[in-house]
Amino acid sequence: MKKLSIYAFSAAITLLMSCRDESLNPNKPWEPGVHGLAVFDGVSEVGKANFATNARTFPLTGQDASKIDFKIRWVSLDNKLTVTKMVVKIDMIESYTDPDGNPRTVSLGGGGKVVKTIDAPAANRQWSSFSISPAEVFNLYKDATVKYDRVRDVKVFENPARPRPAGSRLQGPLVVAGRTVGSADAFVVTWELTTSDGLVFKEWNQDSICLDPTPVSQANSNCRLNFIVR
């Protein structure tokens, strides 16, 4: 009788397994993915990583002739995907004081505007180069507005409360009587990766990808670069 029960139980398990609908399984198998690593090109200072915040900055003067050079590479750890296009975006962060005297920041680009498109980038783990100039950023955001008083839209580059320095489109920290009372224009560079089969990767896990804790290697990753004017 005991053997019969065991056989019946085994048959029931087999029947259940054979009827299992895998489409309802919440534990989906891992799919291939890609990530990127972007750095400030030419950074060689001792102790400063080439992807550290403000490893390069826009200058306070001579902006028309200036630019920042970057390098970016895509990584497919399992070599199952190939990136065919990399879109680079830049967001401009405006700092101001609201009517109640509180410091505020606002993204002018809603997460970024396209500043570069790299078609047919270099192969897996190989660098592609690009640069961003103050003039390009100005052209992207010259019509951006902020409701500094919560009511009226005011063009950022025509804000009478903080006039732009002569000859400079982008401004550094606002210093009055030796005290910094306003933050510099700040920028965030991000990227989107498109693969040969049409997949688009533009968001990654913050801990494992964006803040990659592993030792420096060809598989390293990040999700953004930050810098200011100074």
CYANA upper distance limits for C-alpha pairs under 8 A (distance plus 0.5 A):
  1 MET  CA      5 SER  CA      6.86
  2 LYS  CA      6 ILE  CA      6.88
  3 LYS  CA      7 TYR  CA      6.72
  4 LEU  CA      8 ALA  CA      6.65
  5 SER  CA      9 PHE  CA      6.60
  6 ILE  CA     10 SER  CA      6.66
  7 TYR  CA     11 ALA  CA      6.62
  8 ALA  CA     12 ALA  CA      6.68
  9 PHE  CA     13 ILE  CA      6.80
 10 SER  CA     14 THR  CA      6.66
 11 ALA  CA     15 LEU  CA      6.61
 12 ALA  CA     16 LEU  CA      6.68
 13 ILE  CA     17 MET  CA      6.66
 14 THR  CA     18 SER  CA      6.62
 15 LEU  CA     19 CYS  CA      6.80
 16 LEU  CA     20 ARG  CA      6.73
 21 ASP  CA     25 ASN  CA      7.74
 32 PRO  CA     76 SER  CA      8.45
 32 PRO  CA     78 ASP  CA      7.68
 32 PRO  CA     80 LYS  CA      6.95
 32 PRO  CA     81 LEU  CA      7.52
 33 GLY  CA     76 SER  CA      7.05
 33 GLY  CA     77 LEU  CA      8.46
 33 GLY  CA     81 LEU  CA      7.52
 33 GLY  CA    201 PHE  CA      8.45
 34 VAL  CA     74 TRP  CA      7.27
 34 VAL  CA     75 VAL  CA      6.05
 34 VAL  CA     76 SER  CA      5.31
 34 VAL  CA     77 LEU  CA      7.83
 34 VAL  CA     81 LEU  CA      7.63
 34 VAL  CA     83 VAL  CA      8.48
 34 VAL  CA    193 LEU  CA      8.25
 34 VAL  CA    201 PHE  CA      7.69
 35 HIS  CA     74 TRP  CA      6.25
 35 HIS  CA     75 VAL  CA      5.92
 35 HIS  CA     76 SER  CA      7.44
 35 HIS  CA    193 LEU  CA      8.19
 35 HIS  CA    201 PHE  CA      8.09
 35 HIS  CA    204 TRP  CA      8.20
 35 HIS  CA    209 ILE  CA      8.08
 35 HIS  CA    221 SER  CA      6.97
 35 HIS  CA    222 ASN  CA      8.42
 36 GLY  CA     72 ILE  CA      7.45
 36 GLY  CA     73 ARG  CA      6.12
 36 GLY  CA     74 TRP  CA      4.81
 36 GLY  CA     75 VAL  CA      6.38
 36 GLY  CA    193 LEU  CA      8.42
 36 GLY  CA    220 ASN  CA      8.46
 36 GLY  CA    221 SER  CA      5.92
 36 GLY  CA    222 ASN  CA      6.90
 36 GLY  CA    223 CYS  CA      7.66
 37 LEU  CA     72 ILE  CA      6.09
 37 LEU  CA     73 ARG  CA      6.00
 37 LEU  CA     74 TRP  CA      7.02
 37 LEU  CA     75 VAL  CA      8.45
 37 LEU  CA    220 ASN  CA      7.01
 37 LEU  CA    221 SER  CA      5.00
 37 LEU  CA    222 ASN  CA      5.70
 37 LEU  CA    223 CYS  CA      7.75
 38 ALA  CA     51 PHE  CA      7.51
 38 ALA  CA     70 PHE  CA      7.51
 38 ALA  CA     71 LYS  CA      6.14
 38 ALA  CA     72 ILE  CA      4.63
 38 ALA  CA     73 ARG  CA      7.05
 38 ALA  CA    221 SER  CA      8.33
 38 ALA  CA    222 ASN  CA      7.43
 38 ALA  CA    223 CYS  CA      8.41
 38 ALA  CA    224 ARG  CA      7.94
 38 ALA  CA    225 LEU  CA      7.81
 39 VAL  CA     50 ASN  CA      5.92
 39 VAL  CA     51 PHE  CA      5.07
 39 VAL  CA     70 PHE  CA      6.22
 39 VAL  CA     71 LYS  CA      5.94
 39 VAL  CA     72 ILE  CA      6.92
 39 VAL  CA    225 LEU  CA      7.86
 40 PHE  CA     50 ASN  CA      5.80
 40 PHE  CA     51 PHE  CA      6.35
 40 PHE  CA     55 ALA  CA      7.22
 40 PHE  CA     56 ARG  CA      7.02
 40 PHE  CA     68 ILE  CA      8.02
 40 PHE  CA     69 ASP  CA      6.73
 40 PHE  CA     70 PHE  CA      5.10
 40 PHE  CA     71 LYS  CA      6.96
 41 ASP  CA     50 ASN  CA      7.50
 41 ASP  CA     68 ILE  CA      8.44
 41 ASP  CA     69 ASP  CA      5.79
 41 ASP  CA     70 PHE  CA      5.15
 41 ASP  CA     71 LYS  CA      6.28
 42 GLY  CA     50 ASN  CA      8.32
 42 GLY  CA     69 ASP  CA      8.09
 43 VAL  CA     48 LYS  CA      8.15
 43 VAL  CA     49 ALA  CA      8.06
 43 VAL  CA     50 ASN  CA      5.85
 43 VAL  CA     55 ALA  CA      7.35
 43 VAL  CA     56 ARG  CA      8.12
 44 SER  CA     48 LYS  CA      7.87
 44 SER  CA     50 ASN  CA      8.03
 48 LYS  CA     52 ALA  CA      7.31
 48 LYS  CA     55 ALA  CA      7.57
 49 ALA  CA     55 ALA  CA      7.83
 50 ASN  CA     55 ALA  CA      6.74
 51 PHE  CA     55 ALA  CA      7.19
 51 PHE  CA    225 LEU  CA      7.08
 52 ALA  CA    225 LEU  CA      8.03
 52 ALA  CA    226 ASN  CA      8.31
 53 THR  CA    225 LEU  CA      7.09
 53 THR  CA    226 ASN  CA      5.53
 53 THR  CA    227 PHE  CA      6.18
 54 ASN  CA    226 ASN  CA      6.82
 54 ASN  CA    227 PHE  CA      4.88
 54 ASN  CA    228 ILE  CA      6.99
 55 ALA  CA    227 PHE  CA      7.94
 56 ARG  CA     68 ILE  CA      7.41
 56 ARG  CA    227 PHE  CA      7.26
 57 THR  CA     68 ILE  CA      7.78
 57 THR  CA    227 PHE  CA      6.15
 57 THR  CA    228 ILE  CA      6.01
 57 THR  CA    229 VAL  CA      6.08
 57 THR  CA    230 ARG  CA      6.95
 58 PHE  CA     63 GLN  CA      7.76
 58 PHE  CA     66 SER  CA      7.91
 58 PHE  CA     67 LYS  CA      7.62
 58 PHE  CA     68 ILE  CA      7.66
 58 PHE  CA    134 PRO  CA      7.53
 58 PHE  CA    227 PHE  CA      8.42
 58 PHE  CA    228 ILE  CA      6.95
 58 PHE  CA    229 VAL  CA      5.15
 58 PHE  CA    230 ARG  CA      6.88
 59 PRO  CA     63 GLN  CA      6.73
 59 PRO  CA     66 SER  CA      7.98
 59 PRO  CA    229 VAL  CA      6.30
 59 PRO  CA    230 ARG  CA      5.97
 60 LEU  CA    168 SER  CA      7.66
 60 LEU  CA    170 LEU  CA      8.13
 60 LEU  CA    171 GLN  CA      7.06
 60 LEU  CA    172 GLY  CA      6.65
 60 LEU  CA    229 VAL  CA      6.73
 60 LEU  CA    230 ARG  CA      5.90
 61 THR  CA    167 GLY  CA      7.83
 61 THR  CA    168 SER  CA      6.73
 62 GLY  CA     66 SER  CA      7.03
 62 GLY  CA    167 GLY  CA      8.15
 62 GLY  CA    168 SER  CA      7.88
 63 GLN  CA     67 LYS  CA      8.22
 63 GLN  CA    133 SER  CA      8.33
 63 GLN  CA    134 PRO  CA      6.53
 63 GLN  CA    135 ALA  CA      8.01
 63 GLN  CA    167 GLY  CA      8.42
 63 GLN  CA    168 SER  CA      6.73
 63 GLN  CA    169 ARG  CA      8.00
 64 ASP  CA    133 SER  CA      8.37
 64 ASP  CA    134 PRO  CA      7.39
 64 ASP  CA    135 ALA  CA      6.84
 64 ASP  CA    168 SER  CA      8.44
 66 SER  CA    133 SER  CA      6.62
 66 SER  CA    134 PRO  CA      7.56
 67 LYS  CA    131 SER  CA      6.91
 67 LYS  CA    132 ILE  CA      6.02
 67 LYS  CA    133 SER  CA      4.60
 67 LYS  CA    134 PRO  CA      7.14
 68 ILE  CA    131 SER  CA      5.95
 68 ILE  CA    132 ILE  CA      5.94
 68 ILE  CA    133 SER  CA      6.84
 69 ASP  CA    129 SER  CA      7.91
 69 ASP  CA    130 PHE  CA      6.56
 69 ASP  CA    131 SER  CA      4.80
 69 ASP  CA    132 ILE  CA      7.21
 70 PHE  CA    129 SER  CA      6.31
 70 PHE  CA    130 PHE  CA      5.90
 70 PHE  CA    131 SER  CA      6.14
 71 LYS  CA    127 TRP  CA      6.48
 71 LYS  CA    128 SER  CA      6.10
 71 LYS  CA    129 SER  CA      4.97
 71 LYS  CA    130 PHE  CA      6.82
 72 ILE  CA    127 TRP  CA      5.98
 72 ILE  CA    128 SER  CA      5.88
 72 ILE  CA    129 SER  CA      6.91
 73 ARG  CA    122 ALA  CA      7.99
 73 ARG  CA    124 ASN  CA      7.75
 73 ARG  CA    125 ARG  CA      6.06
 73 ARG  CA    126 GLN  CA      6.09
 73 ARG  CA    127 TRP  CA      5.26
 73 ARG  CA    128 SER  CA      6.60
 74 TRP  CA     83 VAL  CA      7.58
 74 TRP  CA    123 ALA  CA      8.38
 74 TRP  CA    124 ASN  CA      6.36
 74 TRP  CA    125 ARG  CA      6.17
 74 TRP  CA    126 GLN  CA      7.88
 74 TRP  CA    193 LEU  CA      8.33
 75 VAL  CA    124 ASN  CA      5.94
 75 VAL  CA    125 ARG  CA      5.72
 75 VAL  CA    219 ALA  CA      6.93
 76 SER  CA     80 LYS  CA      7.29
 76 SER  CA     81 LEU  CA      6.71
 76 SER  CA     82 THR  CA      7.88
 76 SER  CA    124 ASN  CA      7.00
 76 SER  CA    125 ARG  CA      8.36
 77 LEU  CA    219 ALA  CA      7.64
 79 ASN  CA    124 ASN  CA      8.40
 81 LEU  CA    195 THR  CA      6.94
 81 LEU  CA    196 SER  CA      7.81
 82 THR  CA    123 ALA  CA      8.48
 82 THR  CA    124 ASN  CA      7.83
 82 THR  CA    195 THR  CA      5.79
 82 THR  CA    196 SER  CA      6.28
 83 VAL  CA    120 ALA  CA      8.34
 83 VAL  CA    121 PRO  CA      7.87
 83 VAL  CA    124 ASN  CA      8.37
 83 VAL  CA    193 LEU  CA      6.87
 83 VAL  CA    194 THR  CA      6.04
 83 VAL  CA    195 THR  CA      4.59
 83 VAL  CA    196 SER  CA      6.62
 84 THR  CA    119 ASP  CA      6.81
 84 THR  CA    120 ALA  CA      5.49
 84 THR  CA    121 PRO  CA      6.79
 84 THR  CA    193 LEU  CA      8.31
 84 THR  CA    194 THR  CA      6.44
 84 THR  CA    195 THR  CA      5.81
 84 THR  CA    196 SER  CA      6.18
 85 LYS  CA    117 THR  CA      7.71
 85 LYS  CA    118 ILE  CA      6.17
 85 LYS  CA    119 ASP  CA      5.13
 85 LYS  CA    120 ALA  CA      6.28
 85 LYS  CA    121 PRO  CA      6.84
 85 LYS  CA    193 LEU  CA      6.57
 85 LYS  CA    194 THR  CA      5.69
 85 LYS  CA    195 THR  CA      7.49
 86 MET  CA    117 THR  CA      6.43
 86 MET  CA    118 ILE  CA      5.53
 86 MET  CA    119 ASP  CA      7.08
 86 MET  CA    121 PRO  CA      7.59
 86 MET  CA    191 TRP  CA      7.26
 86 MET  CA    192 GLU  CA      6.24
 86 MET  CA    193 LEU  CA      5.30
 86 MET  CA    194 THR  CA      6.90
 87 VAL  CA    114 VAL  CA      7.28
 87 VAL  CA    115 VAL  CA      8.44
 87 VAL  CA    116 LYS  CA      6.54
 87 VAL  CA    117 THR  CA      5.06
 87 VAL  CA    118 ILE  CA      6.75
 87 VAL  CA    191 TRP  CA      5.96
 87 VAL  CA    192 GLU  CA      5.59
 87 VAL  CA    193 LEU  CA      7.08
 88 VAL  CA    114 VAL  CA      6.32
 88 VAL  CA    115 VAL  CA      6.41
 88 VAL  CA    116 LYS  CA      5.54
 88 VAL  CA    117 THR  CA      6.61
 88 VAL  CA    118 ILE  CA      8.42
 88 VAL  CA    189 VAL  CA      7.53
 88 VAL  CA    190 THR  CA      6.43
 88 VAL  CA    191 TRP  CA      4.94
 88 VAL  CA    192 GLU  CA      7.11
 89 LYS  CA    112 GLY  CA      5.68
 89 LYS  CA    113 LYS  CA      5.47
 89 LYS  CA    114 VAL  CA      4.75
 89 LYS  CA    115 VAL  CA      5.82
 89 LYS  CA    116 LYS  CA      7.41
 89 LYS  CA    189 VAL  CA      6.16
 89 LYS  CA    190 THR  CA      5.73
 89 LYS  CA    191 TRP  CA      6.30
 90 ILE  CA    109 GLY  CA      8.31
 90 ILE  CA    111 GLY  CA      8.37
 90 ILE  CA    112 GLY  CA      5.22
 90 ILE  CA    113 LYS  CA      5.97
 90 ILE  CA    114 VAL  CA      7.05
 90 ILE  CA    115 VAL  CA      6.85
 90 ILE  CA    137 VAL  CA      8.28
 90 ILE  CA    187 PHE  CA      7.07
 90 ILE  CA    188 VAL  CA      6.02
 90 ILE  CA    189 VAL  CA      4.98
 90 ILE  CA    190 THR  CA      6.87
 91 ASP  CA    107 SER  CA      7.19
 91 ASP  CA    108 LEU  CA      7.15
 91 ASP  CA    109 GLY  CA      5.66
 91 ASP  CA    110 GLY  CA      7.80
 91 ASP  CA    111 GLY  CA      6.36
 91 ASP  CA    112 GLY  CA      4.42
 91 ASP  CA    113 LYS  CA      6.74
 91 ASP  CA    187 PHE  CA      6.00
 91 ASP  CA    188 VAL  CA      5.60
 91 ASP  CA    189 VAL  CA      7.03
 92 MET  CA    107 SER  CA      6.55
 92 MET  CA    108 LEU  CA      6.02
 92 MET  CA    109 GLY  CA      6.83
 92 MET  CA    112 GLY  CA      7.90
 92 MET  CA    137 VAL  CA      8.48
 92 MET  CA    141 TYR  CA      8.24
 92 MET  CA    185 ASP  CA      7.61
 92 MET  CA    186 ALA  CA      6.38
 92 MET  CA    187 PHE  CA      5.21
 92 MET  CA    188 VAL  CA      7.21
 93 ILE  CA    105 THR  CA      6.94
 93 ILE  CA    106 VAL  CA      6.10
 93 ILE  CA    107 SER  CA      5.23
 93 ILE  CA    108 LEU  CA      6.55
 93 ILE  CA    185 ASP  CA      6.78
 93 ILE  CA    186 ALA  CA      5.56
 93 ILE  CA    187 PHE  CA      6.44
 93 ILE  CA    188 VAL  CA      8.36
 94 GLU  CA    105 THR  CA      5.97
 94 GLU  CA    106 VAL  CA      5.84
 94 GLU  CA    107 SER  CA      7.02
 94 GLU  CA    108 LEU  CA      7.40
 94 GLU  CA    185 ASP  CA      6.51
 94 GLU  CA    186 ALA  CA      7.47
 95 SER  CA    103 PRO  CA      7.75
 95 SER  CA    104 ARG  CA      6.14
 95 SER  CA    105 THR  CA      4.88
 95 SER  CA    106 VAL  CA      7.14
 95 SER  CA    182 GLY  CA      7.52
 95 SER  CA    183 SER  CA      6.48
 95 SER  CA    184 ALA  CA      8.00
 95 SER  CA    185 ASP  CA      7.71
 96 TYR  CA    103 PRO  CA      6.39
 96 TYR  CA    104 ARG  CA      5.81
 96 TYR  CA    105 THR  CA      6.89
 96 TYR  CA    148 TYR  CA      7.89
 96 TYR  CA    182 GLY  CA      7.31
 96 TYR  CA    183 SER  CA      8.30
 97 THR  CA    101 GLY  CA      6.06
 97 THR  CA    102 ASN  CA      5.87
 97 THR  CA    103 PRO  CA      5.02
 97 THR  CA    104 ARG  CA      6.23
 97 THR  CA    148 TYR  CA      8.17
 98 ASP  CA    102 ASN  CA      5.87
 98 ASP  CA    103 PRO  CA      6.92
 98 ASP  CA    104 ARG  CA      7.06
 98 ASP  CA    148 TYR  CA      6.70
 98 ASP  CA    149 ASP  CA      7.03
 98 ASP  CA    150 ARG  CA      8.49
 99 PRO  CA    148 TYR  CA      8.14
 99 PRO  CA    149 ASP  CA      6.41
107 SER  CA    111 GLY  CA      7.36
108 LEU  CA    112 GLY  CA      8.38
108 LEU  CA    141 TYR  CA      7.84
108 LEU  CA    144 ALA  CA      6.86
108 LEU  CA    145 THR  CA      8.13
109 GLY  CA    113 LYS  CA      6.31
109 GLY  CA    141 TYR  CA      8.21
112 GLY  CA    188 VAL  CA      8.15
112 GLY  CA    189 VAL  CA      8.13
112 GLY  CA    190 THR  CA      8.01
113 LYS  CA    140 LEU  CA      7.72
115 VAL  CA    132 ILE  CA      8.08
115 VAL  CA    136 GLU  CA      7.81
115 VAL  CA    137 VAL  CA      8.26
115 VAL  CA    140 LEU  CA      8.39
116 LYS  CA    130 PHE  CA      8.15
121 PRO  CA    128 SER  CA      6.61
122 ALA  CA    126 GLN  CA      6.03
122 ALA  CA    127 TRP  CA      6.67
122 ALA  CA    128 SER  CA      6.25
123 ALA  CA    127 TRP  CA      8.46
125 ARG  CA    218 GLN  CA      6.91
125 ARG  CA    219 ALA  CA      7.98
132 ILE  CA    136 GLU  CA      7.21
132 ILE  CA    137 VAL  CA      8.16
133 SER  CA    137 VAL  CA      7.12
134 PRO  CA    138 PHE  CA      6.62
134 PRO  CA    169 ARG  CA      7.81
134 PRO  CA    170 LEU  CA      7.51
135 ALA  CA    139 ASN  CA      6.70
135 ALA  CA    169 ARG  CA      8.14
136 GLU  CA    140 LEU  CA      6.87
137 VAL  CA    141 TYR  CA      6.79
138 PHE  CA    142 LYS  CA      5.76
138 PHE  CA    169 ARG  CA      7.14
138 PHE  CA    170 LEU  CA      8.03
142 LYS  CA    155 LYS  CA      8.19
142 LYS  CA    156 VAL  CA      8.02
142 LYS  CA    157 PHE  CA      6.90
143 ASP  CA    155 LYS  CA      6.63
143 ASP  CA    156 VAL  CA      8.07
143 ASP  CA    157 PHE  CA      8.31
144 ALA  CA    155 LYS  CA      6.19
144 ALA  CA    156 VAL  CA      6.52
144 ALA  CA    157 PHE  CA      8.43
145 THR  CA    153 ASP  CA      6.00
145 THR  CA    154 VAL  CA      5.52
145 THR  CA    155 LYS  CA      4.73
145 THR  CA    156 VAL  CA      5.89
146 VAL  CA    152 ARG  CA      8.35
146 VAL  CA    153 ASP  CA      5.82
146 VAL  CA    154 VAL  CA      5.94
146 VAL  CA    155 LYS  CA      7.08
146 VAL  CA    156 VAL  CA      7.01
147 LYS  CA    151 VAL  CA      6.15
147 LYS  CA    152 ARG  CA      5.71
147 LYS  CA    153 ASP  CA      5.17
147 LYS  CA    154 VAL  CA      6.69
148 TYR  CA    152 ARG  CA      7.79
148 TYR  CA    153 ASP  CA      7.99
148 TYR  CA    154 VAL  CA      7.75
154 VAL  CA    158 GLU  CA      7.71
154 VAL  CA    159 ASN  CA      6.81
155 LYS  CA    159 ASN  CA      6.53
157 PHE  CA    163 PRO  CA      8.11
157 PHE  CA    164 ARG  CA      7.38
157 PHE  CA    169 ARG  CA      8.08
158 GLU  CA    163 PRO  CA      7.30
158 GLU  CA    164 ARG  CA      8.24
159 ASN  CA    163 PRO  CA      6.51
164 ARG  CA    168 SER  CA      7.14
164 ARG  CA    169 ARG  CA      7.02
164 ARG  CA    170 LEU  CA      7.66
164 ARG  CA    171 GLN  CA      6.96
165 PRO  CA    169 ARG  CA      7.94
165 PRO  CA    171 GLN  CA      7.49
170 LEU  CA    185 ASP  CA      7.06
170 LEU  CA    229 VAL  CA      7.55
171 GLN  CA    184 ALA  CA      6.45
171 GLN  CA    185 ASP  CA      6.32
171 GLN  CA    229 VAL  CA      6.70
171 GLN  CA    230 ARG  CA      8.35
172 GLY  CA    183 SER  CA      7.56
172 GLY  CA    184 ALA  CA      4.58
172 GLY  CA    185 ASP  CA      6.62
172 GLY  CA    228 ILE  CA      8.04
172 GLY  CA    229 VAL  CA      5.34
172 GLY  CA    230 ARG  CA      5.59
173 PRO  CA    180 THR  CA      7.00
173 PRO  CA    181 VAL  CA      8.10
173 PRO  CA    182 GLY  CA      6.04
173 PRO  CA    183 SER  CA      5.16
173 PRO  CA    184 ALA  CA      4.56
173 PRO  CA    185 ASP  CA      8.12
173 PRO  CA    229 VAL  CA      8.27
173 PRO  CA    230 ARG  CA      7.72
174 LEU  CA    180 THR  CA      6.16
174 LEU  CA    181 VAL  CA      6.13
174 LEU  CA    182 GLY  CA      5.07
174 LEU  CA    183 SER  CA      6.84
174 LEU  CA    184 ALA  CA      7.48
175 VAL  CA    179 ARG  CA      5.73
175 VAL  CA    180 THR  CA      4.74
175 VAL  CA    181 VAL  CA      6.27
175 VAL  CA    182 GLY  CA      7.49
176 VAL  CA    180 THR  CA      6.82
176 VAL  CA    181 VAL  CA      7.12
184 ALA  CA    228 ILE  CA      6.74
184 ALA  CA    229 VAL  CA      6.32
184 ALA  CA    230 ARG  CA      7.73
185 ASP  CA    228 ILE  CA      6.18
185 ASP  CA    229 VAL  CA      6.36
186 ALA  CA    226 ASN  CA      7.96
186 ALA  CA    227 PHE  CA      6.44
186 ALA  CA    228 ILE  CA      4.78
186 ALA  CA    229 VAL  CA      7.29
187 PHE  CA    226 ASN  CA      6.24
187 PHE  CA    227 PHE  CA      5.94
187 PHE  CA    228 ILE  CA      6.45
188 VAL  CA    224 ARG  CA      7.01
188 VAL  CA    225 LEU  CA      6.20
188 VAL  CA    226 ASN  CA      5.22
188 VAL  CA    227 PHE  CA      7.29
189 VAL  CA    224 ARG  CA      5.85
189 VAL  CA    225 LEU  CA      5.53
189 VAL  CA    226 ASN  CA      6.94
190 THR  CA    223 CYS  CA      6.74
190 THR  CA    224 ARG  CA      5.22
190 THR  CA    225 LEU  CA      7.32
191 TRP  CA    202 LYS  CA      7.02
191 TRP  CA    223 CYS  CA      7.89
191 TRP  CA    224 ARG  CA      8.02
192 GLU  CA    200 VAL  CA      7.30
192 GLU  CA    201 PHE  CA      6.15
192 GLU  CA    202 LYS  CA      5.00
193 LEU  CA    200 VAL  CA      6.11
193 LEU  CA    201 PHE  CA      5.57
193 LEU  CA    202 LYS  CA      6.98
194 THR  CA    198 GLY  CA      6.70
194 THR  CA    199 LEU  CA      6.10
194 THR  CA    200 VAL  CA      4.97
194 THR  CA    201 PHE  CA      6.91
195 THR  CA    199 LEU  CA      5.81
195 THR  CA    200 VAL  CA      7.08
203 GLU  CA    223 CYS  CA      8.41
204 TRP  CA    209 ILE  CA      6.63
204 TRP  CA    210 CYS  CA      7.17
204 TRP  CA    223 CYS  CA      7.77
205 ASN  CA    209 ILE  CA      5.91
205 ASN  CA    210 CYS  CA      6.85
206 GLN  CA    210 CYS  CA      5.12
206 GLN  CA    211 LEU  CA      6.44
207 ASP  CA    211 LEU  CA      5.61
207 ASP  CA    212 ASP  CA      6.99
207 ASP  CA    213 PRO  CA      8.31
208 SER  CA    212 ASP  CA      5.64
208 SER  CA    213 PRO  CA      7.47
209 ILE  CA    221 SER  CA      6.12
209 ILE  CA    222 ASN  CA      6.29
209 ILE  CA    223 CYS  CA      7.65
210 CYS  CA    221 SER  CA      7.04
210 CYS  CA    222 ASN  CA      4.78
210 CYS  CA    223 CYS  CA      5.21
210 CYS  CA    224 ARG  CA      8.02
211 LEU  CA    221 SER  CA      8.26
211 LEU  CA    222 ASN  CA      6.71
211 LEU  CA    223 CYS  CA      8.44
212 ASP  CA    220 ASN  CA      7.18
212 ASP  CA    221 SER  CA      6.45
212 ASP  CA    222 ASN  CA      7.00
214 THR  CA    220 ASN  CA      7.76
215 PRO  CA    220 ASN  CA      8.37
216 VAL  CA    220 ASN  CA      6.69
